[in-house]
Amino acid sequence: MQEDVSDMRADRLSRRSVLLGAAAAGVTANLGFAQAVMADMSPLSALVDDVSAVRLRDTVLSLSSFPTRWTNGPGFAAIENWMVAAFSEAAAGTVTRQPYLMPSNKTRHNIVVGNPMDPRGVIVVGAHLDSISETPEVLAPGANDNATGIAALLEAHRILSPLTLGKELVFIAFSGEEQDLLGSAACAQIAARDGWPIELMINLDMLGYRPTNPAAPLIIEFDQGNALPGNDAAAATYGAMSARLAAEHTSLNTTHTDIWDSDYMPFEAMGFPCIGFYDGGAESPRYHSVEDVAGAVSFERLEQVTRLVVATAFEAAS
């Protein structure tokens, strides 16, 4: 069951929707799209170029300024409220709180934007909101893991949600990821039970690690086996598409691995094709520590990955 929070309508000039007709292949788009057509740019290039490094930085700084985002903590309601407000400010869409019960008997929520029952088909873009450290009750800034993923999620939502594409984009901020994927497991069970027509789940988990080698690749993960191999072919196709888009719209080097140990796993187990973006941050000594702070994040890398998130979500939904 989902609890309605708000129905937002973007009314700012920069996101005003216009109809491009045949020039944009039937896509109802924002003002940036119209300007792109008049300037003889591709609509996707205009969308990718709209990614704001300032907004990404502001989101990471804001989230990591909470002493902790530990899902079991008594102050987690404030984190959920922050997420609802951030989605509500970003652009258009209906925001809902999706409740689930923790083993501690506390009720927590995934924050969902969009219509997951859209009969045209659904592309889910998800990232986890919670954090962990050696002392999660006291301090767990979680700047890279996973304020960067939430920052990219919000920026993709801001840019893409005013558009009417061929499929519905549903954006989800999960909690309980650091407690064995509790939030995403609850969401995937609801999706399977209610018949969400999910065609792809895109997972964003750690996007701003600053590796020793600046040319270290971003890892584009796609499902390879796991619980249900029947969804492998679709996942591989989306993974290859994303690698192509990275070459066209970012400065990133990329490589591929399987999906593992993040919020796409429960969706894969329900039969949905899954891919993910991951920066290699689990190899950092700051991983799952109080040292995972905003000052250690590569915001240039985060900006490039967010460009890829926007491009991949747009192409998948188109």
C-alpha beads as a LAMMPS data file, in Angstrom:
LAMMPS data file: protein, C-alpha beads

318 atoms
317 bonds

1 atom types
1 bond types

-500.0 500.0 xlo xhi
-500.0 500.0 ylo yhi
-500.0 500.0 zlo zhi

Masses

1 110.0

Atoms # bond

1 1 1 0.000 0.000 0.000
2 1 1 1.353 3.441 -0.851
3 1 1 0.520 6.678 0.945
4 1 1 0.081 9.714 -1.338
5 1 1 2.224 12.678 -0.320
6 1 1 1.941 15.240 -3.114
7 1 1 1.288 15.801 -6.792
8 1 1 3.828 18.243 -8.143
9 1 1 3.633 20.124 -11.409
10 1 1 6.743 21.856 -12.706
11 1 1 5.908 25.473 -13.406
12 1 1 9.324 27.007 -13.737
13 1 1 10.226 28.582 -17.072
14 1 1 13.346 26.429 -17.461
15 1 1 11.267 23.234 -17.351
16 1 1 8.168 24.458 -19.258
17 1 1 6.840 21.688 -21.510
18 1 1 6.301 22.172 -25.241
19 1 1 5.180 19.854 -27.991
20 1 1 7.806 19.195 -30.634
21 1 1 5.742 16.855 -32.798
22 1 1 7.618 14.958 -35.470
23 1 1 10.842 16.869 -34.885
24 1 1 11.286 15.029 -31.565
25 1 1 9.833 11.701 -32.695
26 1 1 6.593 12.239 -30.836
27 1 1 8.179 13.170 -27.511
28 1 1 6.501 15.863 -25.408
29 1 1 9.452 17.829 -24.077
30 1 1 10.673 20.813 -22.123
31 1 1 11.973 24.171 -23.271
32 1 1 15.503 22.822 -23.573
33 1 1 14.263 20.353 -26.150
34 1 1 12.720 23.130 -28.223
35 1 1 15.919 25.142 -28.077
36 1 1 17.903 22.067 -29.093
37 1 1 15.763 21.535 -32.175
38 1 1 16.074 25.188 -33.171
39 1 1 19.860 24.945 -32.713
40 1 1 19.972 21.692 -34.711
41 1 1 21.170 19.721 -31.655
42 1 1 19.928 16.265 -30.751
43 1 1 17.333 16.306 -27.950
44 1 1 19.372 13.771 -25.967
45 1 1 22.488 15.944 -26.149
46 1 1 20.487 18.873 -24.802
47 1 1 19.183 16.793 -21.908
48 1 1 22.622 15.439 -21.009
49 1 1 24.099 18.923 -21.145
50 1 1 21.471 20.067 -18.635
51 1 1 23.127 18.027 -15.853
52 1 1 24.166 20.484 -13.147
53 1 1 27.410 19.917 -11.261
54 1 1 26.266 22.509 -8.721
55 1 1 23.060 20.618 -7.922
56 1 1 24.939 17.339 -7.635
57 1 1 27.421 18.849 -5.198
58 1 1 24.669 20.526 -3.181
59 1 1 22.789 17.248 -2.808
60 1 1 25.856 15.314 -1.649
61 1 1 26.759 18.060 0.826
62 1 1 23.200 18.252 2.135
63 1 1 22.769 14.513 2.654
64 1 1 26.219 13.906 4.115
65 1 1 25.670 16.752 6.586
66 1 1 23.208 14.550 8.472
67 1 1 25.299 12.900 11.215
68 1 1 23.913 9.518 10.148
69 1 1 21.368 8.048 7.749
70 1 1 21.251 4.674 9.481
71 1 1 17.872 3.143 8.699
72 1 1 17.470 1.799 12.238
73 1 1 18.217 5.173 13.798
74 1 1 15.549 7.148 15.677
75 1 1 16.058 10.144 13.405
76 1 1 15.488 8.375 10.098
77 1 1 12.066 9.981 9.616
78 1 1 13.884 13.269 9.009
79 1 1 15.875 11.605 6.207
80 1 1 12.679 10.343 4.577
81 1 1 11.144 13.821 4.870
82 1 1 14.244 15.318 3.249
83 1 1 13.867 12.913 0.335
84 1 1 10.180 13.697 -0.153
85 1 1 10.932 17.429 -0.150
86 1 1 13.831 16.992 -2.594
87 1 1 11.690 15.042 -5.054
88 1 1 8.872 17.556 -4.652
89 1 1 11.160 20.473 -5.425
90 1 1 12.906 18.859 -8.374
91 1 1 10.168 18.530 -11.005
92 1 1 6.863 16.793 -11.795
93 1 1 5.316 13.575 -10.526
94 1 1 3.330 12.049 -7.707
95 1 1 5.470 11.286 -4.633
96 1 1 4.456 8.378 -2.413
97 1 1 5.814 6.745 0.720
98 1 1 5.904 2.966 0.414
99 1 1 5.970 1.464 3.931
100 1 1 7.644 -1.749 5.024
101 1 1 8.451 -3.300 8.404
102 1 1 12.028 -3.679 9.634
103 1 1 13.099 -6.710 11.729
104 1 1 13.371 -4.195 14.583
105 1 1 9.594 -3.679 14.188
106 1 1 10.116 -0.119 12.957
107 1 1 8.213 1.067 9.907
108 1 1 10.375 2.613 7.227
109 1 1 9.544 3.814 3.723
110 1 1 10.830 3.755 0.191
111 1 1 10.135 7.081 -1.525
112 1 1 8.610 6.574 -4.977
113 1 1 7.917 9.064 -7.785
114 1 1 5.891 8.159 -10.862
115 1 1 3.181 5.676 -11.801
116 1 1 4.550 2.131 -11.477
117 1 1 1.361 0.678 -12.991
118 1 1 1.602 2.614 -16.258
119 1 1 0.442 0.162 -18.960
120 1 1 2.974 1.554 -21.457
121 1 1 5.747 -0.099 -19.452
122 1 1 8.014 1.150 -16.676
123 1 1 11.716 1.950 -16.339
124 1 1 12.732 2.015 -12.661
125 1 1 15.690 4.147 -11.598
126 1 1 16.679 3.451 -7.998
127 1 1 19.301 4.410 -5.406
128 1 1 19.566 3.825 -1.682
129 1 1 19.169 6.700 0.742
130 1 1 20.629 5.115 3.877
131 1 1 24.241 4.953 5.088
132 1 1 26.442 2.783 7.302
133 1 1 29.801 2.976 9.108
134 1 1 31.702 1.455 12.019
135 1 1 29.471 3.538 14.331
136 1 1 26.213 3.989 12.414
137 1 1 24.244 5.035 15.489
138 1 1 26.431 8.125 15.834
139 1 1 28.174 8.986 12.568
140 1 1 27.736 7.657 9.032
141 1 1 28.040 10.496 6.471
142 1 1 27.773 8.139 3.473
143 1 1 28.852 10.748 0.932
144 1 1 29.845 8.358 -1.835
145 1 1 27.787 5.464 -0.468
146 1 1 25.267 6.625 -1.386
147 1 1 24.599 10.342 -1.415
148 1 1 26.159 10.324 -4.896
149 1 1 23.568 7.836 -6.129
150 1 1 20.729 9.919 -4.692
151 1 1 22.215 13.065 -6.248
152 1 1 22.226 11.431 -9.686
153 1 1 18.704 10.104 -9.094
154 1 1 17.384 13.566 -8.256
155 1 1 19.136 15.193 -11.197
156 1 1 17.804 12.589 -13.638
157 1 1 14.329 13.082 -12.168
158 1 1 14.589 16.862 -12.528
159 1 1 15.622 16.625 -16.170
160 1 1 13.457 13.746 -17.376
161 1 1 10.240 13.796 -15.370
162 1 1 8.724 16.788 -17.236
163 1 1 8.931 14.772 -20.477
164 1 1 6.304 12.417 -21.826
165 1 1 8.231 9.479 -23.230
166 1 1 7.165 6.123 -24.623
167 1 1 7.414 4.492 -21.190
168 1 1 6.983 5.708 -17.638
169 1 1 10.058 6.578 -15.604
170 1 1 9.673 5.665 -11.924
171 1 1 12.295 6.984 -9.504
172 1 1 12.757 5.236 -6.143
173 1 1 14.893 6.098 -3.108
174 1 1 15.280 2.886 -1.092
175 1 1 16.027 2.605 2.605
176 1 1 17.369 -0.445 4.413
177 1 1 19.932 -1.259 1.716
178 1 1 22.678 -1.606 4.304
179 1 1 20.474 -4.042 6.253
180 1 1 20.400 -6.740 3.551
181 1 1 18.375 -4.814 0.949
182 1 1 15.227 -4.606 3.095
183 1 1 13.610 -1.674 1.289
184 1 1 14.251 -2.878 -2.246
185 1 1 13.171 -6.413 -1.306
186 1 1 9.857 -5.057 -0.048
187 1 1 9.463 -2.937 -3.190
188 1 1 10.284 -5.811 -5.563
189 1 1 7.730 -8.032 -3.814
190 1 1 5.072 -5.342 -4.258
191 1 1 6.086 -4.910 -7.905
192 1 1 5.720 -8.625 -8.575
193 1 1 2.486 -8.944 -6.605
194 1 1 0.804 -5.951 -8.227
195 1 1 2.155 -6.579 -11.712
196 1 1 4.290 -3.512 -12.272
197 1 1 5.220 -3.715 -15.977
198 1 1 8.930 -3.156 -15.348
199 1 1 11.083 -3.454 -18.460
200 1 1 14.338 -2.386 -16.793
201 1 1 15.653 -1.580 -13.323
202 1 1 18.653 0.819 -13.255
203 1 1 20.531 0.853 -9.940
204 1 1 22.788 3.724 -8.798
205 1 1 25.133 2.783 -5.946
206 1 1 28.389 4.728 -5.437
207 1 1 29.141 7.052 -8.352
208 1 1 31.846 9.440 -7.162
209 1 1 34.858 7.436 -5.998
210 1 1 38.167 9.136 -6.782
211 1 1 40.429 6.248 -7.823
212 1 1 44.229 6.391 -7.796
213 1 1 44.173 5.990 -11.570
214 1 1 42.022 8.799 -13.065
215 1 1 41.361 6.623 -16.129
216 1 1 39.848 3.812 -14.026
217 1 1 36.612 2.726 -15.707
218 1 1 33.089 3.151 -14.512
219 1 1 31.560 -0.290 -14.123
220 1 1 28.331 -0.869 -16.032
221 1 1 26.847 -3.923 -14.367
222 1 1 24.265 -6.169 -15.979
223 1 1 22.535 -9.337 -14.878
224 1 1 24.397 -12.530 -15.793
225 1 1 22.720 -15.614 -14.369
226 1 1 21.721 -15.089 -10.750
227 1 1 18.245 -16.216 -9.668
228 1 1 16.468 -16.129 -13.040
229 1 1 18.627 -16.417 -16.184
230 1 1 15.627 -15.665 -18.391
231 1 1 16.176 -11.938 -17.906
232 1 1 19.865 -12.037 -18.887
233 1 1 19.503 -11.250 -22.586
234 1 1 17.511 -8.077 -22.017
235 1 1 19.936 -6.944 -19.310
236 1 1 22.918 -7.518 -21.617
237 1 1 21.250 -5.480 -24.359
238 1 1 20.647 -2.567 -21.994
239 1 1 24.216 -2.843 -20.673
240 1 1 25.622 -2.610 -24.192
241 1 1 23.336 0.334 -24.955
242 1 1 24.605 2.143 -21.872
243 1 1 28.242 1.552 -22.844
244 1 1 27.532 3.073 -26.254
245 1 1 25.881 6.094 -24.641
246 1 1 28.861 6.543 -22.304
247 1 1 31.147 6.765 -25.331
248 1 1 28.837 9.257 -27.036
249 1 1 27.913 11.543 -24.136
250 1 1 30.585 11.273 -21.433
251 1 1 34.345 11.216 -20.944
252 1 1 34.144 7.922 -19.025
253 1 1 35.954 4.715 -19.742
254 1 1 33.654 1.787 -19.011
255 1 1 33.798 -1.914 -18.356
256 1 1 31.225 -4.579 -17.480
257 1 1 30.617 -6.898 -14.549
258 1 1 27.716 -8.880 -13.156
259 1 1 25.262 -7.276 -10.724
260 1 1 25.978 -7.976 -7.043
261 1 1 24.892 -7.061 -3.517
262 1 1 22.769 -3.969 -4.110
263 1 1 19.157 -2.978 -4.643
264 1 1 18.783 -4.539 -8.085
265 1 1 19.126 -8.069 -6.670
266 1 1 15.526 -8.402 -5.369
267 1 1 14.208 -7.097 -8.700
268 1 1 16.329 -9.592 -10.627
269 1 1 14.959 -12.388 -8.438
270 1 1 11.446 -11.354 -9.496
271 1 1 12.409 -11.651 -13.165
272 1 1 13.010 -8.012 -14.071
273 1 1 16.053 -7.121 -16.238
274 1 1 18.599 -5.146 -14.220
275 1 1 21.687 -3.035 -14.809
276 1 1 23.677 -0.781 -12.510
277 1 1 26.340 1.889 -12.417
278 1 1 29.167 1.496 -9.893
279 1 1 32.423 3.395 -9.462
280 1 1 34.588 0.787 -7.725
281 1 1 34.212 2.552 -4.376
282 1 1 34.032 -0.660 -2.358
283 1 1 37.808 -0.849 -2.881
284 1 1 38.304 2.454 -1.056
285 1 1 39.534 2.481 2.568
286 1 1 36.735 4.992 3.211
287 1 1 34.049 2.451 2.269
288 1 1 31.483 1.914 5.064
289 1 1 33.439 4.202 7.359
290 1 1 33.113 7.583 9.032
291 1 1 35.662 8.813 6.467
292 1 1 33.166 8.567 3.595
293 1 1 32.840 12.343 3.425
294 1 1 31.980 14.827 0.693
295 1 1 35.554 16.116 0.516
296 1 1 36.672 12.750 -0.852
297 1 1 34.077 12.625 -3.655
298 1 1 35.088 13.238 -7.267
299 1 1 32.312 15.552 -8.385
300 1 1 33.693 15.585 -11.936
301 1 1 33.260 11.809 -12.087
302 1 1 29.790 12.083 -10.529
303 1 1 28.769 14.622 -13.164
304 1 1 29.892 12.332 -15.985
305 1 1 28.082 9.323 -14.515
306 1 1 24.923 11.395 -14.080
307 1 1 25.090 12.326 -17.765
308 1 1 25.107 8.594 -18.459
309 1 1 22.171 7.995 -16.112
310 1 1 20.132 10.621 -17.955
311 1 1 21.072 9.236 -21.373
312 1 1 20.377 5.607 -20.422
313 1 1 17.045 6.321 -18.744
314 1 1 15.935 8.465 -21.673
315 1 1 16.894 5.873 -24.288
316 1 1 15.306 3.028 -22.334
317 1 1 12.079 4.961 -21.866
318 1 1 11.992 6.129 -25.465

Bonds

1 1 1 2
2 1 2 3
3 1 3 4
4 1 4 5
5 1 5 6
6 1 6 7
7 1 7 8
8 1 8 9
9 1 9 10
10 1 10 11
11 1 11 12
12 1 12 13
13 1 13 14
14 1 14 15
15 1 15 16
16 1 16 17
17 1 17 18
18 1 18 19
19 1 19 20
20 1 20 21
21 1 21 22
22 1 22 23
23 1 23 24
24 1 24 25
25 1 25 26
26 1 26 27
27 1 27 28
28 1 28 29
29 1 29 30
30 1 30 31
31 1 31 32
32 1 32 33
33 1 33 34
34 1 34 35
35 1 35 36
36 1 36 37
37 1 37 38
38 1 38 39
39 1 39 40
40 1 40 41
41 1 41 42
42 1 42 43
43 1 43 44
44 1 44 45
45 1 45 46
46 1 46 47
47 1 47 48
48 1 48 49
49 1 49 50
50 1 50 51
51 1 51 52
52 1 52 53
53 1 53 54
54 1 54 55
55 1 55 56
56 1 56 57
57 1 57 58
58 1 58 59
59 1 59 60
60 1 60 61
61 1 61 62
62 1 62 63
63 1 63 64
64 1 64 65
65 1 65 66
66 1 66 67
67 1 67 68
68 1 68 69
69 1 69 70
70 1 70 71
71 1 71 72
72 1 72 73
73 1 73 74
74 1 74 75
75 1 75 76
76 1 76 77
77 1 77 78
78 1 78 79
79 1 79 80
80 1 80 81
81 1 81 82
82 1 82 83
83 1 83 84
84 1 84 85
85 1 85 86
86 1 86 87
87 1 87 88
88 1 88 89
89 1 89 90
90 1 90 91
91 1 91 92
92 1 92 93
93 1 93 94
94 1 94 95
95 1 95 96
96 1 96 97
97 1 97 98
98 1 98 99
99 1 99 100
100 1 100 101
101 1 101 102
102 1 102 103
103 1 103 104
104 1 104 105
105 1 105 106
106 1 106 107
107 1 107 108
108 1 108 109
109 1 109 110
110 1 110 111
111 1 111 112
112 1 112 113
113 1 113 114
114 1 114 115
115 1 115 116
116 1 116 117
117 1 117 118
118 1 118 119
119 1 119 120
120 1 120 121
121 1 121 122
122 1 122 123
123 1 123 124
124 1 124 125
125 1 125 126
126 1 126 127
127 1 127 128
128 1 128 129
129 1 129 130
130 1 130 131
131 1 131 132
132 1 132 133
133 1 133 134
134 1 134 135
135 1 135 136
136 1 136 137
137 1 137 138
138 1 138 139
139 1 139 140
140 1 140 141
141 1 141 142
142 1 142 143
143 1 143 144
144 1 144 145
145 1 145 146
146 1 146 147
147 1 147 148
148 1 148 149
149 1 149 150
150 1 150 151
151 1 151 152
152 1 152 153
153 1 153 154
154 1 154 155
155 1 155 156
156 1 156 157
157 1 157 158
158 1 158 159
159 1 159 160
160 1 160 161
161 1 161 162
162 1 162 163
163 1 163 164
164 1 164 165
165 1 165 166
166 1 166 167
167 1 167 168
168 1 168 169
169 1 169 170
170 1 170 171
171 1 171 172
172 1 172 173
173 1 173 174
174 1 174 175
175 1 175 176
176 1 176 177
177 1 177 178
178 1 178 179
179 1 179 180
180 1 180 181
181 1 181 182
182 1 182 183
183 1 183 184
184 1 184 185
185 1 185 186
186 1 186 187
187 1 187 188
188 1 188 189
189 1 189 190
190 1 190 191
191 1 191 192
192 1 192 193
193 1 193 194
194 1 194 195
195 1 195 196
196 1 196 197
197 1 197 198
198 1 198 199
199 1 199 200
200 1 200 201
201 1 201 202
202 1 202 203
203 1 203 204
204 1 204 205
205 1 205 206
206 1 206 207
207 1 207 208
208 1 208 209
209 1 209 210
210 1 210 211
211 1 211 212
212 1 212 213
213 1 213 214
214 1 214 215
215 1 215 216
216 1 216 217
217 1 217 218
218 1 218 219
219 1 219 220
220 1 220 221
221 1 221 222
222 1 222 223
223 1 223 224
224 1 224 225
225 1 225 226
226 1 226 227
227 1 227 228
228 1 228 229
229 1 229 230
230 1 230 231
231 1 231 232
232 1 232 233
233 1 233 234
234 1 234 235
235 1 235 236
236 1 236 237
237 1 237 238
238 1 238 239
239 1 239 240
240 1 240 241
241 1 241 242
242 1 242 243
243 1 243 244
244 1 244 245
245 1 245 246
246 1 246 247
247 1 247 248
248 1 248 249
249 1 249 250
250 1 250 251
251 1 251 252
252 1 252 253
253 1 253 254
254 1 254 255
255 1 255 256
256 1 256 257
257 1 257 258
258 1 258 259
259 1 259 260
260 1 260 261
261 1 261 262
262 1 262 263
263 1 263 264
264 1 264 265
265 1 265 266
266 1 266 267
267 1 267 268
268 1 268 269
269 1 269 270
270 1 270 271
271 1 271 272
272 1 272 273
273 1 273 274
274 1 274 275
275 1 275 276
276 1 276 277
277 1 277 278
278 1 278 279
279 1 279 280
280 1 280 281
281 1 281 282
282 1 282 283
283 1 283 284
284 1 284 285
285 1 285 286
286 1 286 287
287 1 287 288
288 1 288 289
289 1 289 290
290 1 290 291
291 1 291 292
292 1 292 293
293 1 293 294
294 1 294 295
295 1 295 296
296 1 296 297
297 1 297 298
298 1 298 299
299 1 299 300
300 1 300 301
301 1 301 302
302 1 302 303
303 1 303 304
304 1 304 305
305 1 305 306
306 1 306 307
307 1 307 308
308 1 308 309
309 1 309 310
310 1 310 311
311 1 311 312
312 1 312 313
313 1 313 314
314 1 314 315
315 1 315 316
316 1 316 317
317 1 317 318
